[in-house]
Amino acid sequence: MAKSSSCIVLLAFFFTTALATLTVREQRYLSECASTVGEHCGTQFYNKLFSHNKTSITRDCCYKILQTGYSCHIQMTVFILETNPDLKNVDRIPYLTKSDNMFQKCDRLTKPENQKFLSQCVEEVGSACREEVYNKLVRDGDVSKQCCEKLVKAGLKCHLSLAKALLRTPPMKDIDAIKFLKKNKKVYNDCKNMDREMFM
C-alpha cells in the first residue's frame, strides 16, 4: 500500500534535515545505494522520476530497487532533489509520491506468492535441496536426482516463488535477475525431463 502524503512530507523533512549535515557514514550509505542500483537502472529511475519521457522500469531494475530497500530508495530521491540545481525550488511532494509509487509498483511486479504458500514451499523443498539449486544457479553445481524429484513434486509455481523471494534480498544485488530467473526455470524443466525419462 502507498504511503500517505503526510508520511511523505515527514520523510522529506527528515531526510532534508539529515542531508544538511551529511556525515561521511551517510555519504557512504548513499554511495552504496547508488552502487546497488547501478548506472543503467539509476538512469531508468532518474528518467522515470524527473523527465517527461515515457520511460518504463524493467523487471531487472525493479529487483535492483527492491534490493536497495525503501529507505535507500527514498533517500536517493531526496538527495537528487537537494543537490540538483534545477530541482531545488520545486514542490517535492509530487516527486516523493511518484518515487513511492515506483517502489510499490516494483514491489508488486516482483512479489513471489503469499507468505503462507512460500513457507510451504520452503518446507517441502527442504534446505539441502534449496542449497543445491542455489549452487547450480550461482556456481554451476549439480542438482541431485532426489532434489529434482522434490522440485517437480513441489511444482513450478513453488520453484519460481522461491527464486523471486531470493532475488529481492540484498546479497543478490550483483546477480542479473532476468538471467537468474531463466536459468532457474531451466533447472526445473531439466528436472522435469529427468523425471519423465525415469518412467519411460
Contacts in CASP RR format, 6 or more apart in sequence:
PFRMAT RR
TARGET T0000
AUTHOR 0000-0000-0000
METHOD contacts of the structure
MODEL  1
MAKSSSCIVLLAFFFTTALATLTVREQRYLSECASTVGEHCGTQFYNKLF
SHNKTSITRDCCYKILQTGYSCHIQMTVFILETNPDLKNVDRIPYLTKSD
NMFQKCDRLTKPENQKFLSQCVEEVGSACREEVYNKLVRDGDVSKQCCEK
LVKAGLKCHLSLAKALLRTPPMKDIDAIKFLKKNKKVYNDCKNMDREMFM
1 104 0 8 1.000
2 97 0 8 1.000
2 100 0 8 1.000
2 101 0 8 1.000
2 104 0 8 1.000
3 11 0 8 1.000
3 100 0 8 1.000
5 93 0 8 1.000
5 97 0 8 1.000
8 93 0 8 1.000
8 96 0 8 1.000
8 97 0 8 1.000
8 100 0 8 1.000
9 93 0 8 1.000
11 74 0 8 1.000
11 78 0 8 1.000
11 96 0 8 1.000
12 78 0 8 1.000
12 92 0 8 1.000
12 93 0 8 1.000
12 96 0 8 1.000
15 74 0 8 1.000
15 75 0 8 1.000
15 78 0 8 1.000
15 79 0 8 1.000
16 78 0 8 1.000
16 82 0 8 1.000
18 26 0 8 1.000
19 26 0 8 1.000
19 78 0 8 1.000
19 79 0 8 1.000
19 82 0 8 1.000
29 72 0 8 1.000
29 75 0 8 1.000
30 75 0 8 1.000
30 76 0 8 1.000
30 79 0 8 1.000
33 68 0 8 1.000
33 72 0 8 1.000
33 73 0 8 1.000
33 75 0 8 1.000
33 76 0 8 1.000
34 42 0 8 1.000
34 76 0 8 1.000
36 64 0 8 1.000
36 67 0 8 1.000
36 68 0 8 1.000
36 72 0 8 1.000
36 170 0 8 1.000
36 173 0 8 1.000
37 45 0 8 1.000
37 61 0 8 1.000
37 64 0 8 1.000
37 65 0 8 1.000
37 68 0 8 1.000
37 76 0 8 1.000
38 64 0 8 1.000
40 61 0 8 1.000
41 57 0 8 1.000
41 58 0 8 1.000
41 60 0 8 1.000
41 61 0 8 1.000
41 64 0 8 1.000
41 65 0 8 1.000
42 61 0 8 1.000
44 55 0 8 1.000
44 56 0 8 1.000
44 57 0 8 1.000
44 58 0 8 1.000
44 61 0 8 1.000
45 57 0 8 1.000
45 61 0 8 1.000
45 65 0 8 1.000
45 76 0 8 1.000
45 102 0 8 1.000
46 80 0 8 1.000
47 53 0 8 1.000
47 55 0 8 1.000
48 55 0 8 1.000
48 56 0 8 1.000
48 57 0 8 1.000
48 102 0 8 1.000
49 77 0 8 1.000
49 80 0 8 1.000
49 95 0 8 1.000
49 98 0 8 1.000
49 99 0 8 1.000
49 102 0 8 1.000
50 80 0 8 1.000
50 87 0 8 1.000
50 95 0 8 1.000
57 65 0 8 1.000
57 102 0 8 1.000
57 105 0 8 1.000
57 106 0 8 1.000
59 109 0 8 1.000
59 110 0 8 1.000
59 177 0 8 1.000
59 178 0 8 1.000
60 176 0 8 1.000
60 177 0 8 1.000
60 178 0 8 1.000
61 106 0 8 1.000
62 105 0 8 1.000
62 106 0 8 1.000
62 109 0 8 1.000
62 110 0 8 1.000
63 106 0 8 1.000
63 110 0 8 1.000
63 167 0 8 1.000
63 168 0 8 1.000
63 172 0 8 1.000
63 177 0 8 1.000
64 173 0 8 1.000
64 177 0 8 1.000
65 73 0 8 1.000
65 102 0 8 1.000
65 103 0 8 1.000
65 106 0 8 1.000
66 103 0 8 1.000
66 106 0 8 1.000
66 107 0 8 1.000
66 110 0 8 1.000
66 168 0 8 1.000
67 167 0 8 1.000
67 168 0 8 1.000
67 169 0 8 1.000
67 170 0 8 1.000
67 172 0 8 1.000
67 173 0 8 1.000
68 76 0 8 1.000
68 170 0 8 1.000
68 173 0 8 1.000
69 103 0 8 1.000
69 170 0 8 1.000
70 103 0 8 1.000
73 99 0 8 1.000
73 102 0 8 1.000
73 103 0 8 1.000
74 96 0 8 1.000
74 99 0 8 1.000
74 100 0 8 1.000
74 103 0 8 1.000
77 95 0 8 1.000
77 96 0 8 1.000
77 99 0 8 1.000
78 92 0 8 1.000
78 96 0 8 1.000
80 87 0 8 1.000
81 87 0 8 1.000
81 88 0 8 1.000
81 90 0 8 1.000
81 92 0 8 1.000
81 95 0 8 1.000
81 96 0 8 1.000
82 88 0 8 1.000
87 95 0 8 1.000
110 164 0 8 1.000
110 167 0 8 1.000
110 168 0 8 1.000
110 177 0 8 1.000
111 164 0 8 1.000
112 118 0 8 1.000
112 160 0 8 1.000
112 161 0 8 1.000
112 162 0 8 1.000
112 164 0 8 1.000
112 165 0 8 1.000
112 168 0 8 1.000
113 121 0 8 1.000
113 157 0 8 1.000
113 158 0 8 1.000
113 161 0 8 1.000
117 158 0 8 1.000
117 161 0 8 1.000
118 161 0 8 1.000
118 162 0 8 1.000
118 165 0 8 1.000
120 158 0 8 1.000
121 154 0 8 1.000
121 158 0 8 1.000
121 159 0 8 1.000
121 161 0 8 1.000
121 162 0 8 1.000
122 130 0 8 1.000
122 162 0 8 1.000
124 150 0 8 1.000
124 153 0 8 1.000
124 154 0 8 1.000
124 158 0 8 1.000
125 133 0 8 1.000
125 150 0 8 1.000
125 151 0 8 1.000
125 154 0 8 1.000
125 158 0 8 1.000
125 159 0 8 1.000
125 162 0 8 1.000
126 150 0 8 1.000
128 147 0 8 1.000
129 143 0 8 1.000
129 144 0 8 1.000
129 146 0 8 1.000
129 147 0 8 1.000
129 150 0 8 1.000
129 151 0 8 1.000
130 162 0 8 1.000
132 141 0 8 1.000
132 142 0 8 1.000
132 143 0 8 1.000
132 144 0 8 1.000
132 147 0 8 1.000
133 143 0 8 1.000
133 147 0 8 1.000
133 151 0 8 1.000
133 162 0 8 1.000
133 184 0 8 1.000
133 187 0 8 1.000
134 166 0 8 1.000
135 141 0 8 1.000
135 142 0 8 1.000
136 142 0 8 1.000
136 143 0 8 1.000
136 187 0 8 1.000
137 163 0 8 1.000
137 180 0 8 1.000
137 183 0 8 1.000
137 184 0 8 1.000
137 187 0 8 1.000
138 175 0 8 1.000
143 151 0 8 1.000
143 187 0 8 1.000
143 190 0 8 1.000
143 191 0 8 1.000
145 194 0 8 1.000
147 191 0 8 1.000
148 190 0 8 1.000
148 191 0 8 1.000
148 194 0 8 1.000
148 195 0 8 1.000
149 191 0 8 1.000
149 195 0 8 1.000
151 159 0 8 1.000
151 187 0 8 1.000
151 188 0 8 1.000
151 191 0 8 1.000
152 188 0 8 1.000
152 191 0 8 1.000
152 192 0 8 1.000
152 195 0 8 1.000
155 188 0 8 1.000
156 185 0 8 1.000
156 188 0 8 1.000
159 184 0 8 1.000
159 185 0 8 1.000
159 187 0 8 1.000
159 188 0 8 1.000
160 181 0 8 1.000
160 184 0 8 1.000
160 185 0 8 1.000
160 188 0 8 1.000
163 180 0 8 1.000
163 181 0 8 1.000
163 184 0 8 1.000
164 181 0 8 1.000
166 172 0 8 1.000
167 175 0 8 1.000
167 177 0 8 1.000
167 180 0 8 1.000
167 181 0 8 1.000
172 180 0 8 1.000
END
